[in-house]
Amino acid sequence: MARPGIEHNPSTMGSICHKIGLMDDPVETSELLAFVRAVEAKSLVRAAAELAAPRATISRRLARLEERLGVRLLRRTTRSLALTDAGQSFYRHARIVLDAVQQAEASVRKTDGELRGTVRASFPPINDPSFRALLCNFAAAHPDVRLQLDFSTRHVDLQREGYDVALRASTRLEPGLVARTFSRAATLAVASPAYLAAHGTPDHPRALKRHRCLMGFDRGELPQSHWPLADGGRVAVDGALFSNDIMLLLDAARAGLGIVMLPRFTVADSLARKELVHVLPDVLAIESRIAVVYPERELVPPQVHAFIDAVLAWANTAESMRGAPTRR
């Protein structure tokens, strides 16, 4: 399902596009489909299974495609596939072509008003029965739509990994995305009174170097090494415990294990009960916008558009989304 990174190489793209458009023996859709599925599945075996075709057939289509274009698109090993520079350029255009074909087919076949096609979506873990109900209701209402839903703290790259939509909380969004913001969430630093009594209360961001900090993962992938400051800067901190589970970090802070930065909605009850104390309130503070994001496209497929609208309708009414797990 993942789509690889695309490097913009004008000379390579131009050469390939020229060959596609002007060659006497044009590229076949089946070859494009075999190539794209192999790239996204990262395996000829999985691509063959998805296309319900023998592995040998997929290999022949890929070889025929490379022969037509006169360039090597994939480097094959016994365990993996890797795109060449030409393959990266060609993949982007092949994906656009196949999306256009899918939309063209849908425009002709969709005479009954039913949505069809695939929706690939990425969400942070959301422990809310109403959200699961939303997804089940959407699937029931649109049985011809294939939903591929990934729940992870990992910050996916929609453009490169082939996702249609994601739910994200961030101070900034990468270029090339459309963001439909529906809320904002403050993130703040807290610690238990017992921890502060034992280790002191920091009075400056530099003082955090002497404290135990409970940390998350940047983009859901790498252990954090810095915390954001209200003035837009960052401060380096030493982590004592790292986790992508914000509820574990909350429990650890309440247990007196250190200082943690979490969304306000997560710590509000603990602050009210004085289980936690706000630390450096005017310094360690940041606000994230919570948004449904999707890649910029001239035309958003109708099934994706409907799914986005459904998620937004839920988000605008769900109490749990007054704040969301922060993914920077």
Secondary structure as UniProt FT lines:
FT   HELIX           10..22
FT   HELIX           29..41
FT   HELIX           44..51
FT   HELIX           55..69
FT   STRAND          74..76
FT   STRAND          81..83
FT   HELIX           85..109
FT   STRAND          117..123
FT   HELIX           129..141
FT   TURN            143..144
FT   STRAND          145..151
FT   HELIX           158..161
FT   STRAND          165..170
FT   TURN            175..176
FT   STRAND          177..191
FT   HELIX           193..199
FT   HELIX           205..210
FT   STRAND          213..215
FT   STRAND          217..218
FT   TURN            219..221
FT   STRAND          222..223
FT   STRAND          226..228
FT   TURN            230..231
FT   STRAND          234..236
FT   STRAND          239..242
FT   HELIX           246..254
FT   TURN            255..256
FT   STRAND          259..263
FT   HELIX           264..272
FT   TURN            273..274
FT   STRAND          277..279
FT   TURN            281..283
FT   STRAND          285..295
FT   HELIX           302..315
FT   TURN            316..317
FT   HELIX           319..322
//
